């Protein structure tokens, strides 16, 4: 699990049981891959549990051993994406922890863009198609998952940061960076490249913290 507090899933969205053996984990992975493939190709409405089980190559009974509904499967997709993205971001933060703020900002923002782009289907599209996932997607985030690592990064650069309250600095920086990246990925942005976006956000991030 992560180094911050994760919101407990609603009972209706939580997995029925956690796979403990390799074969069980393989079954769950097949179910999740099948669900993602169906939703991406045909939309969430097409992903009923019978169709998911058929594409996954498992019985409907096996599917229901682990998931009570297709909403629970979608919730698992969100959690897995957050965990996987967080592992990449944690490595980047630790690697850049001791570097000056200006030197580390670009690498970290590049990694955030990479992970948001890789999981854009999960982070951006799925919550719109599944209303029940709205609250989950707002509370189970990489920022909350990595809270203590992110705060340690800000503490490491305390001498460079002129914002008095680190919690405020973290909140504002997160929304500047992640909000801009999500708008960019949803095409709600000027015609700029990934490199230009990263550079602009790096400059804004450093200027905000060191003004």
Secondary structure, DSSP 8 states (H G I E B T S, - for coil): --SS------TTTS-SS---SHHHHHHHHHHHHHHHHHHHHH-GGG--HHHHHHHHTS-HHHHHHH-SSHHHHHHHHHHHHHHHHHHHHHHHHHHHTTS-HHHHHHHHHHHHHHHHHHTHIIIIIIHHH-TTHHHHHHHS-HHHHTHHHHHHHHHHTTTT---S-HHHHHHHHHHHHHHHHHHHHTT-S-S--HHHHHHHHHHHHHHHHH-
